[in-house]
């Protein structure tokens, strides 16, 4: 597999798996949000940052044209450095999402 194929998840992750990952992330976020705010009465707002991380994950898995940075940079498929940065942002978003869910605000 070429590096350019690895960067685009639709080339190596089946569609059903990508849909499952996004549904799992939304479900995790909703369940943990409910537990944090209604069951354990947590006062923090860090959980809502996890929403942004889900959007980054969703964008990486399904949409090639949307920018994933906070700026307006367009991720061109032929520019490997920008695509590698896009992949790194995805990995950071996954780590941040899991950290926020299971560590933050508790």
DAWOGI-V612327 format. One record per pair of residues at least 4 apart in sequence whose C-alpha atoms are under 8 Angstrom apart, sorted by sequence separation. I is the first residue (numbers start at 1). J is the second residue. D is the distance in whole Angstrom. If there is no record, write none. Layout:
<<I;J;D> <I;J;D>>
This chain:
<<1;5;6> <2;6;6> <3;7;6> <4;8;7> <5;9;8> <8;12;8> <9;13;5> <10;14;7> <13;17;7> <14;18;6> <15;19;6> <16;20;6> <17;21;6> <18;22;6> <19;23;6> <20;24;6> <21;25;6> <22;26;6> <23;27;6> <24;28;6> <25;29;6> <26;30;6> <27;31;6> <28;32;6> <29;33;6> <30;34;6> <31;35;6> <32;36;6> <33;37;6> <34;38;5> <35;39;5> <36;40;5> <37;41;5> <38;42;8> <45;49;8> <46;50;7> <47;51;7> <48;52;7> <49;53;7> <50;54;6> <51;55;6> <52;56;6> <53;57;6> <54;58;6> <55;59;6> <56;60;6> <57;61;6> <58;62;6> <59;63;5> <60;64;7> <67;71;8> <69;73;7> <75;79;7> <79;83;6> <80;84;6> <81;85;6> <82;86;6> <83;87;6> <84;88;6> <85;89;6> <86;90;6> <87;91;6> <88;92;6> <89;93;6> <90;94;6> <91;95;6> <92;96;6> <93;97;6> <94;98;6> <95;99;6> <96;100;6> <97;101;6> <98;102;6> <99;103;5> <100;104;5> <102;106;8> <1;6;7> <6;11;7> <10;15;7> <13;18;7> <34;39;7> <35;40;6> <36;41;6> <37;42;5> <58;63;8> <59;64;8> <67;72;6> <98;103;8> <99;104;6> <100;105;8> <5;11;6> <6;12;7> <36;42;5> <37;43;7> <67;73;6> <76;82;7> <77;83;7> <5;12;7> <59;66;7> <67;74;6> <75;82;6> <76;83;7> <60;68;8> <66;74;7> <67;75;6> <75;83;6> <59;68;7> <65;74;7> <66;75;8> <65;75;7> <64;75;8> <75;86;8> <56;68;6> <33;47;7> <69;86;8> <68;86;7> <69;89;8> <29;50;7> <68;89;8> <29;51;8> <60;86;8> <60;87;8> <26;54;7> <25;54;7> <60;90;7> <22;54;8> <57;90;6> <56;90;7> <22;57;8> <22;58;6> <57;93;7> <56;93;7> <57;94;7> <54;93;8> <53;93;5> <53;94;7> <18;61;6> <53;96;7> <54;97;7> <18;62;8> <53;97;6> <50;96;7> <50;97;5> <50;100;6> <9;60;8> <10;61;7> <49;100;8> <50;101;7> <9;61;6> <10;62;7> <8;61;8> <47;100;6> <46;100;7> <47;101;7> <8;64;8> <47;104;7> <46;104;6> <47;105;7> <46;105;6> <45;105;7> <44;105;5> <43;105;7> <42;105;7> <42;106;7> <32;101;7> <36;106;8> <29;101;7> <4;80;7> <7;83;6> <7;84;7> <7;87;6>>
